[in-house]
């Protein structure tokens, strides 16, 4: 997260000496990996250096996800992504991106103290719980990390309409499961103002 902040601050500091333009857009997106998908609608703000067309784009989307775990059980959930792109943004553009599930960061309780309470106990039942239940919990997604992604994309801009193709490596898990597929690719259609 510190690297992300450093890149954004560096961009804004360098923009002080050059003209910066901003564009706001609304988009729909679909990304898939086999039968898994993440669909969404969202908004994006482009901040570009007018001379070099180098810039950042901040975006947020909310939508539905349907993802299979390692046991091929399907999980459906609301995906609230927040991301940032860095790249060359002109009529034809290319970028790298980072992002995370903002909804999971804000709304999900990550308190795992319930699973640590047996460590100080020494009886047989607690030993069984530690060895079997906690190990299962730890090995099958018990940490429930905040879902994140890293990716790259290309796009083309026609006046106020933008079409993008992208690929993302996603880390997705739940309380007791991990996604079977991590590589997603998709399309995005944006209208800017």
C-alpha positions in Angstrom: 0.0 0.0 0.0 2.9 2.3 0.7 4.3 1.8 -2.8 0.9 2.7 -4.2 0.8 5.9 -2.2 4.3 6.8 -3.2 3.5 6.4 -7.0 0.4 8.6 -6.7 2.2 11.3 -4.7 5.1 11.2 -7.3 2.6 11.6 -10.1 0.9 14.6 -8.5 4.2 16.2 -7.6 5.4 15.9 -11.2 2.1 17.3 -12.4 2.7 20.6 -10.6 5.1 21.6 -13.5 2.9 20.4 -16.3 -0.7 20.7 -17.3 -2.9 18.0 -15.9 -6.3 17.0 -17.4 -9.0 15.0 -15.6 -11.7 12.8 -17.1 -14.6 11.1 -15.3 -16.2 8.0 -16.7 -18.8 5.4 -15.9 -18.3 1.8 -17.0 -19.6 -1.7 -17.2 -17.2 -4.7 -17.0 -17.2 -8.4 -17.3 -14.3 -10.6 -16.4 -14.2 -14.4 -16.6 -12.1 -17.4 -15.8 -13.8 -20.6 -17.2 -17.3 -20.7 -15.7 -16.3 -18.1 -13.0 -17.2 -14.5 -13.5 -17.2 -11.0 -11.9 -19.5 -8.4 -13.4 -19.8 -4.9 -12.3 -20.6 -1.2 -12.9 -18.5 1.6 -11.7 -16.9 5.0 -12.0 -13.3 6.0 -13.0 -11.3 9.2 -12.8 -8.3 9.7 -15.1 -5.6 12.2 -14.1 -3.2 12.7 -17.1 -0.2 14.8 -17.9 -1.3 16.6 -21.1 2.3 16.6 -22.5 3.3 13.0 -21.9 -0.1 11.3 -21.6 1.3 9.5 -18.6 -1.2 9.2 -15.8 -3.2 7.4 -13.2 -6.8 6.2 -13.2 -8.7 5.6 -9.9 -11.7 3.4 -10.2 -14.3 1.7 -8.1 -17.0 -0.8 -9.2 -19.7 -2.9 -7.5 -21.2 -6.0 -8.9 -21.7 -9.7 -8.6 -19.2 -12.5 -8.5 -19.7 -16.3 -9.0 -16.5 -18.2 -8.2 -15.7 -21.9 -7.7 -13.5 -23.0 -4.8 -10.9 -25.7 -4.9 -13.6 -28.3 -4.3 -15.6 -26.9 -7.3 -18.3 -25.5 -5.0 -19.7 -22.2 -6.4 -19.7 -19.1 -4.2 -21.7 -16.0 -5.1 -21.0 -12.7 -3.4 -21.0 -8.9 -3.9 -17.7 -7.6 -5.2 -16.8 -4.0 -4.4 -13.5 -3.4 -6.2 -11.3 -0.4 -5.7 -8.3 0.0 -8.0 -5.6 2.2 -9.5 -4.0 2.1 -12.9 -0.7 3.5 -14.0 0.1 3.9 -17.7 0.2 5.7 -21.0 -3.3 7.0 -21.7 -3.9 8.4 -25.2 -6.3 7.3 -28.0 -4.6 3.9 -27.7 -3.3 3.1 -24.2 -1.7 0.5 -22.0 -1.6 0.3 -18.2 -0.7 -1.8 -15.2 -3.1 -1.9 -12.2 -3.5 -2.9 -8.6 -6.7 -3.3 -6.6 -8.6 -4.8 -3.7 -12.1 -5.7 -2.5 -13.1 -2.5 -0.6 -16.3 -4.1 0.7 -14.3 -6.9 2.3 -11.9 -4.4 3.8 -14.6 -2.2 5.3 -17.4 -4.7 6.2 -15.8 -8.0 7.2 -14.7 -8.8 10.7 -11.3 -10.4 10.6 -11.0 -11.1 14.3 -9.5 -14.6 14.6 -9.2 -14.7 18.4 -11.8 -17.4 18.6 -9.4 -19.8 16.9 -6.5 -18.9 19.2 -8.2 -19.5 22.5 -7.2 -23.2 22.7 -3.5 -22.6 22.5 -3.1 -22.1 26.3 -5.1 -25.2 27.2 -3.6 -28.6 27.6 -6.3 -31.2 27.8 -7.1 -33.9 25.2 -10.2 -32.3 23.7 -8.4 -29.0 23.1 -5.5 -30.9 21.5 -7.9 -32.5 19.1 -9.4 -29.1 18.3 -6.0 -27.6 17.7 -4.6 -30.4 15.5 -7.7 -31.1 13.4 -10.1 -28.2 13.4 -7.6 -25.3 13.5 -5.3 -27.0 11.0 -8.2 -27.4 8.7 -9.2 -23.8 9.3 -5.6 -22.6 8.5 -5.1 -24.8 5.5 -8.4 -24.1 3.8 -8.6 -20.3 3.8 -9.3 -19.7 7.5 -7.4 -16.4 7.3 -9.8 -14.9 4.8 -7.4 -12.3 3.4 -8.7 -9.2 1.7 -9.2 -10.1 -2.0 -6.7 -8.4 -4.2 -5.7 -8.2 -7.8 -2.8 -7.2 -10.1 -3.2 -6.8 -13.8 -2.5 -5.2 -17.1 -4.7 -3.9 -19.9 -4.9 -2.2 -23.3 -7.6 0.1 -24.6 -8.7 2.3 -27.4 -10.6 5.6 -27.0 -13.2 6.9 -29.5 -14.1 10.5 -28.4 -16.1 9.8 -25.2 -16.2 6.0 -25.5 -13.5 3.7 -24.3 -13.1 0.0 -24.9 -10.6 -2.0 -22.8 -9.3 -5.6 -22.6 -7.5 -6.7 -19.5 -6.1 -9.6 -17.6 -5.9 -9.9 -13.8 -4.3 -12.2 -11.3 -6.8 -12.3 -8.4 -6.4 -13.7 -4.9 -9.9 -14.6 -3.8 -10.9 -16.5 -0.7 -13.6 -16.8 1.9 -13.6 -17.8 5.5 -13.1 -21.5 4.7 -12.4 -21.6 1.0 -10.0 -20.4 -1.7 -10.8 -19.8 -5.3 -9.8 -22.5 -7.8 -9.1 -19.9 -10.6 -6.9 -16.9 -10.1 -6.4 -15.7 -13.7 -9.3 -13.6 -15.0 -9.6 -11.7 -18.3 -12.3 -9.3 -19.3 -13.7 -6.4 -21.3 -14.8 -3.0 -20.1 -16.9 -0.3 -21.8 -16.6 3.2 -20.4 -18.3 6.5 -21.3 -16.3 9.6 -20.2 -17.4 13.2 -19.6 
